[in-house]
Amino acid sequence: MKTAKELLLDYLENIGNPDFQIELFADDAVFELPYLASLGISTRWEGRETLYNFLSNLPKTFPGFKFKNIQIHIDTPDQAFGEYEATATIASNGKEYAQHYMGRVVAENGKIKLIREALNMVPVIRDIRGISLN
């Protein structure tokens, strides 16, 4: 059975491959991006079908999306916490996307039960939504 750290690393290293990623998740898994609420965007996705659709949309929205500079700070068999950076292109406007994430994974029976990520909302507002911060 995979530990939370192994699941987190598999998730990060296989971003853009939803067929592989979905197998990491429990049937009743939850994915949360709570700070998206500040933009009026959904913050929670639940269940494998919903998660698969979410994971499948990422490469279309952000071509070339890759995580790098992965640092794991908490590593227990059922929980892991890490920081990681992402780079991509924003499909809707061609701008570069650079982001710093923090993520927590809760594992149960060798599968991801919960992944909760935080991200810097400034690049989301500035680069994706096209809102001036001046």
Buried (B, 14 or more C-beta within 10 A) or exposed (E): EBBBBBBBBBBBEBBBEBEBBBEBBBEEBBBBBEBBEEEEEEBEBEBBEBBBEBBBEBBEBBBEBEBEEBEBEEBEEEBBBBBBBBBBBBBEEEBEBEBEBBBBBBBBEBBBBBBBBBBEBEBBBEBBEEEEEE
